[in-house]
């Protein structure tokens, strides 16, 4: 931890940097554990939704509710178009007494000028068991790949993409019914527990054991795109069922039927009802769901949503959308 072994103030002074709900869960836990939080960093407010209204991040909302000092730098890179703002942000960090910086789903790159400020460095809460699933979307990619186990890693940050040495890890089982949404909440809770445990140990002993990441088993969790959400019915049903879970709630997997994109929010792989059927063809519509032929086996969709409509279970959806055997989704 920056090779600093001097005694630490108690309670530990923690600057927190994060933006999303995952990060807010960790911030809440750090606050509840009694650590001093001299400043919270989060992304600037951004326009979102159909009305493009400016909204505050979950971390900002929590910081305001807990009356914590808040800063929203545009950048920390002094060679960017935001040079003056970056300088101001660096001045703030250097002038704010603290021991360690905790980063979780922040969204801004932190250069060495930031990583080297805190006496005990920057600790990142990453939602995977590194070195598997480095990158922006580890939760989604773990489900999409059919992983049975994932977890959370506390990592000492360096300039590389999630390449720093590991400090602590906690495994989390991926249940067959887990979606990106439910797994997110499990990992957020695990991350909150882990960071509090790590900070308490750092406060008590002045260091955390460091384990370099292995060079084997490295995978990258690339950011999701809406274009990926289209289901390719030529693939095996087992692959598509994982994709449906991985893309729920966002961006939601979909198939195009008669020119209309239909979101498929829940589905399972089942034995093929008929063989030699064109992938994408509806082979059954009944109380259990809407069964669609795939490259291998079949996919039974159990929850769907049409544009502008509500999320509906398959029986209710098929009654209102007039689905029938023989219709074919676009491949």
TAMOCOR-V179749 format. One record per residue. N is the residue number from 1. RES is the residue in one small letter. PSI is psi in whole degrees, -180 to 180 (999 if undefined). Layout:
<<N:RES:PSI> <N:RES:PSI>>
//
This chain:
<<1:x:72> <2:x:17> <3:x:30> <4:x:126> <5:x:14> <6:x:162> <7:x:146> <8:x:145> <9:x:149> <10:x:125> <11:x:159> <12:x:140> <13:x:116> <14:x:114> <15:x:132> <16:x:135> <17:x:117> <18:x:170> <19:x:-46> <20:x:-180> <21:x:-38> <22:x:-46> <23:x:-40> <24:x:-35> <25:x:-41> <26:x:-43> <27:x:-43> <28:x:-43> <29:x:-42> <30:x:-42> <31:x:-47> <32:x:-28> <33:x:-8> <34:x:9> <35:x:148> <36:x:130> <37:x:92> <38:x:-29> <39:x:146> <40:x:130> <41:x:135> <42:x:165> <43:x:151> <44:x:153> <45:x:145> <46:x:157> <47:x:135> <48:x:163> <49:x:177> <50:x:-35> <51:x:-3> <52:x:44> <53:x:146> <54:x:135> <55:x:152> <56:x:149> <57:x:158> <58:x:-36> <59:x:-41> <60:x:-45> <61:x:-42> <62:x:-42> <63:x:-42> <64:x:-44> <65:x:-33> <66:x:6> <67:x:44> <68:x:146> <69:x:136> <70:x:141> <71:x:144> <72:x:71> <73:x:146> <74:x:-30> <75:x:159> <76:x:3> <77:x:114> <78:x:-9> <79:x:21> <80:x:-178> <81:x:-12> <82:x:37> <83:x:-47> <84:x:-38> <85:x:-38> <86:x:-42> <87:x:-44> <88:x:-41> <89:x:-41> <90:x:-39> <91:x:-42> <92:x:-47> <93:x:-42> <94:x:-25> <95:x:-4> <96:x:112> <97:x:127> <98:x:166> <99:x:-38> <100:x:153> <101:x:129> <102:x:130> <103:x:132> <104:x:119> <105:x:55> <106:x:-54> <107:x:-4> <108:x:140> <109:x:137> <110:x:110> <111:x:174> <112:x:-29> <113:x:-24> <114:x:-45> <115:x:-27> <116:x:1> <117:x:-51> <118:x:136> <119:x:-37> <120:x:20> <121:x:-166> <122:x:127> <123:x:125> <124:x:138> <125:x:108> <126:x:134> <127:x:54> <128:x:170> <129:x:91> <130:x:146> <131:x:7> <132:x:133> <133:x:55> <134:x:149> <135:x:-165> <136:x:-26> <137:x:57> <138:x:-32> <139:x:-50> <140:x:-45> <141:x:-32> <142:x:-44> <143:x:-44> <144:x:-37> <145:x:-7> <146:x:20> <147:x:144> <148:x:-22> <149:x:140> <150:x:-152> <151:x:-162> <152:x:139> <153:x:131> <154:x:127> <155:x:138> <156:x:118> <157:x:141> <158:x:-169> <159:x:-15> <160:x:170> <161:x:98> <162:x:40> <163:x:-4> <164:x:165> <165:x:149> <166:x:145> <167:x:-45> <168:x:155> <169:x:153> <170:x:128> <171:x:148> <172:x:128> <173:x:136> <174:x:111> <175:x:154> <176:x:-23> <177:x:-2> <178:x:138> <179:x:175> <180:x:-34> <181:x:-49> <182:x:-38> <183:x:-36> <184:x:-47> <185:x:-38> <186:x:-45> <187:x:-34> <188:x:-43> <189:x:-41> <190:x:-42> <191:x:-39> <192:x:-44> <193:x:-44> <194:x:-42> <195:x:-37> <196:x:-44> <197:x:-44> <198:x:-42> <199:x:-38> <200:x:-41> <201:x:-40> <202:x:-41> <203:x:-37> <204:x:-40> <205:x:-18> <206:x:5> <207:x:163> <208:x:142> <209:x:140> <210:x:131> <211:x:117> <212:x:147> <213:x:144> <214:x:152> <215:x:-14> <216:x:153> <217:x:17> <218:x:127> <219:x:159> <220:x:131> <221:x:86> <222:x:151> <223:x:142> <224:x:149> <225:x:151> <226:x:-29> <227:x:-29> <228:x:-18> <229:x:-17> <230:x:129> <231:x:131> <232:x:103> <233:x:-10> <234:x:-14> <235:x:162> <236:x:148> <237:x:-34> <238:x:-36> <239:x:-43> <240:x:-36> <241:x:-37> <242:x:-39> <243:x:-41> <244:x:-46> <245:x:-41> <246:x:-30> <247:x:15> <248:x:119> <249:x:-18> <250:x:141> <251:x:4> <252:x:118> <253:x:150> <254:x:160> <255:x:153> <256:x:120> <257:x:120> <258:x:40> <259:x:-2> <260:x:125> <261:x:123> <262:x:120> <263:x:135> <264:x:109> <265:x:-21> <266:x:138> <267:x:162> <268:x:152> <269:x:132> <270:x:165> <271:x:143> <272:x:131> <273:x:-39> <274:x:149> <275:x:164> <276:x:41> <277:x:140> <278:x:127> <279:x:137> <280:x:-9> <281:x:133> <282:x:121> <283:x:-11> <284:x:142> <285:x:109> <286:x:-169> <287:x:-20> <288:x:-19> <289:x:-170> <290:x:114> <291:x:128> <292:x:131> <293:x:142> <294:x:-179> <295:x:-36> <296:x:135> <297:x:-156> <298:x:157> <299:x:124> <300:x:109> <301:x:127> <302:x:-13> <303:x:130> <304:x:169> <305:x:129> <306:x:163> <307:x:126> <308:x:0> <309:x:179> <310:x:162> <311:x:127> <312:x:146> <313:x:156> <314:x:-42> <315:x:-47> <316:x:-39> <317:x:-47> <318:x:-30> <319:x:-37> <320:x:-17> <321:x:0> <322:x:53> <323:x:146> <324:x:159> <325:x:136> <326:x:-21> <327:x:154> <328:x:125> <329:x:148> <330:x:138> <331:x:999>>
//
